[in-house]
Amino acid sequence: MDKLRRALSGNEMSDDQDEERGNIITQVMDSSTLNWNTRIKGFTICFVLGFLISMLGSALIFLPGGLTIFAIFYTIGNILALGSTCFLMGPMKQLQKMFAPTRLIATAIMILALIMTLVAVFVLGNTMLALLMVVVQFLAMTWYALSYIPYARDAAKSCFGSCVGG
């Protein structure tokens, strides 16, 4: 059965020479071969690493050039945290869910803000624009994350409306 799966996935290799390499490639291509414990460990490591990198950037913000370092570290941390969910559902399913109609706008804004943060830092050299894009990243990531919790967006809208509108 394993030979058939490898052949159908285009990863047909000889049994004795590249068995281990074939298994790694198959695992990357087909996330369902990862057991649940491995998925949880991958998710946790990637998410915690992303969180720590974001926090490290926040701690370095007060150094000379710290706003640039903060924007870079915060963006890398967000990318890692977002990528961590690929361990839970696989990369293709993650992309399908990200670009579902209920998340499309939040995903587009989030990706645009991630890119614009780095453009503001490296191309434009505009730290205030980078800081604004970090705020947009945070808001878009929050809105995106709320889309996975039933009725969370409605609750957030009601809370914001009652705070602002009375």
C-alpha positions in Angstrom: 0.0 0.0 0.0 2.9 2.4 0.9 4.5 1.7 -2.5 1.2 2.5 -4.2 0.8 5.8 -2.3 4.4 6.8 -3.2 3.9 5.9 -6.9 0.6 7.9 -7.1 2.1 10.9 -5.3 5.1 10.9 -7.7 7.6 10.0 -5.0 8.4 6.4 -6.2 11.8 5.4 -4.9 13.7 2.2 -4.4 13.0 0.4 -1.2 16.6 0.1 0.0 18.2 3.4 -1.1 15.9 6.3 -0.4 13.2 4.9 2.0 13.8 7.5 4.7 14.0 10.3 2.2 10.8 9.1 0.5 9.0 9.0 3.9 10.0 12.6 4.7 8.9 13.8 1.2 5.6 11.9 1.5 5.0 13.4 5.0 5.5 16.9 3.7 3.3 16.3 0.6 0.6 14.5 2.6 0.1 15.9 6.0 -2.3 13.1 7.0 0.8 10.9 7.5 1.8 12.9 10.5 0.2 11.5 13.6 -1.7 13.7 15.9 1.0 14.0 18.5 3.5 15.2 15.9 1.0 17.7 14.6 0.4 19.1 18.0 4.2 19.3 18.7 4.8 21.0 15.4 2.0 23.5 15.9 3.1 24.3 19.5 6.8 24.7 18.6 6.0 26.9 15.6 3.3 29.0 17.4 5.5 29.5 20.6 8.5 30.4 18.5 6.4 33.0 16.6 5.1 34.4 19.8 8.6 34.6 21.3 10.0 36.3 18.2 7.2 38.9 18.3 7.8 39.5 22.0 11.5 39.8 21.4 10.8 42.5 18.8 8.6 44.3 21.3 11.4 44.2 23.9 13.9 45.6 21.4 11.7 48.5 20.3 13.4 51.0 22.6 16.9 50.4 21.2 18.3 52.7 18.5 16.7 51.5 15.3 14.4 49.4 17.5 11.2 50.3 15.6 12.6 48.7 12.5 13.7 45.6 14.5 10.3 45.4 16.1 8.5 45.6 12.8 10.7 42.8 11.3 10.5 40.5 14.3 6.7 41.1 14.8 6.1 40.2 11.1 8.3 37.1 11.2 6.5 36.1 14.4 3.1 36.5 12.8 4.1 34.5 9.8 5.4 31.7 12.0 2.2 31.7 14.2 0.0 31.7 11.1 2.1 28.9 9.6 1.8 26.8 12.7 -1.8 26.0 11.8 -0.5 24.1 8.8 0.5 21.4 11.2 -3.0 20.9 12.4 -4.8 20.7 9.1 -2.2 20.6 6.4 -1.0 23.4 4.1 -3.6 22.9 1.4 -6.6 22.8 3.8 -5.1 25.8 5.6 -5.0 27.8 2.3 -8.5 26.7 1.5 -9.8 27.9 4.9 -7.8 31.1 4.7 -9.3 32.1 1.4 -12.9 31.0 2.2 -15.4 33.8 1.6 -15.8 34.4 5.4 -12.1 35.0 5.8 -11.0 36.4 2.4 -11.0 40.1 3.3 -9.2 39.5 6.6 -6.6 37.2 4.9 -6.0 39.7 2.1 -5.6 42.6 4.5 -3.3 40.5 6.8 -1.1 39.4 3.9 -0.9 43.0 2.5 0.0 44.4 5.9 2.7 41.7 6.4 4.2 42.7 3.0 3.7 46.4 3.5 5.4 46.3 6.9 8.6 44.9 5.3 8.3 47.3 2.4 8.0 50.2 4.8 11.1 49.1 6.6 13.4 47.9 3.8 12.3 49.9 0.7 10.8 53.1 2.1 12.7 53.4 5.3 9.5 54.8 6.9 9.3 53.6 10.5 6.0 55.3 11.2 4.4 53.5 8.2 5.9 50.3 9.5 4.4 50.9 12.9 1.0 51.6 11.3 1.2 48.4 9.3 2.1 46.4 12.5 -1.2 47.8 14.0 -3.1 46.7 10.8 -1.4 43.3 11.1 -2.6 42.9 14.7 -6.2 43.9 13.9 -6.3 41.7 10.7 -4.8 38.7 12.6 -7.3 39.2 15.4 -10.3 39.5 13.0 -9.0 36.4 11.1 -8.6 34.4 14.3 -12.1 35.4 15.5 -13.5 33.8 12.3 -12.6 30.4 13.7 -14.7 30.9 16.8 -18.5 30.7 16.4 -20.2 34.0 16.9 -16.9 35.7 18.1 -17.0 38.3 15.3 -20.6 39.2 16.2 -19.6 39.5 19.9 -16.6 41.7 19.0 -18.8 43.9 16.8 -21.3 44.3 19.6 -18.6 45.0 22.2 -16.9 47.6 19.9 -20.3 49.2 19.1 -21.2 49.5 22.7 -17.8 51.0 23.6 -17.8 53.5 20.8 -21.5 54.2 20.0 -23.0 53.7 23.4 
